[in-house]
Amino acid sequence: MTAEVALVAREIEAGYEPGLPIVKGASITVGRGEIVVLLGPNGAGKSTLMKAIAGLVPISRGAVRLGDVDITRTAAHRMVRLGLAFVPQTENVFTTMSVEENLVLAGHVAPPAARTQRLAAMFELFPDLARQRGLAAGRLSGGQRQMLAVARALMIEPEVLMLDEPSAGLSPRLVGEVFAKLVEIRAGGVTILMVEQNARAALAIADRAYILADGRNRHEGAAVALAADPDIAAHYLGLGGADAGLGGRAAP
């Protein structure tokens, strides 16, 4: 992990109903410039932890810091100005608006000149979206729509980008395209934290990973080490047989 910490969540307890926590004391640290992935079985609390950090699920105990700023219990709409962007798994674009309208709306917090610059930067980063700029987002393919959701988040020039299941519903080829783009985004200076069910693809691009179960930390470490551990693969990642022990960081 890099020496400088971009995001840290300590002993987080969070859930949708008072007294019924789904996350039960989980902790994560994300170094600046890293890709960190949250893995684990269904119901482990991964997405709830992500949403709690993003201000979308109440935190009853623990603390979250974005760099040097305490963002515990900060309202979700304020996170944008603090440099934290969150891409939910579903309903992450406005389907009746065009690609360009989606991006302009996402950048509304920036001055007009900066918004124009960011729009140009997004079309350079996502050339496929540039070609479809006038098309309604609802007519995009699944991969294109996910790219648009990520581009919307990047319009605010976040320090940390958080994604909930970016590969959900995508074909293996499109998963590879989306994850390759995340590597490119990280190379541009954006720190990435994501929840992912596709353990093989996620560990192939991640620096480190946390494995949650029952709302608690179970394992953490370098992605390459966790990918090579057949016991972890079989017990926590839903992989067995030929998939147990993913054998390093092959391309997704």
Beta strands, then each sheet from edge to edge (+ up, - down):
strand 1: 5-14
strand 2: 23-31
strand 3: 35-39
strand 4: 59-66
strand 5: 69-70
strand 6: 84-87
strand 7: 160-164
strand 8: 191-195
strand 9: 208-213
strand 10: 216-222
sheet 1: 2+ 1- 4+ 5-
sheet 2: 6+ 7+ 8+ 3+ 9+ 10-
end
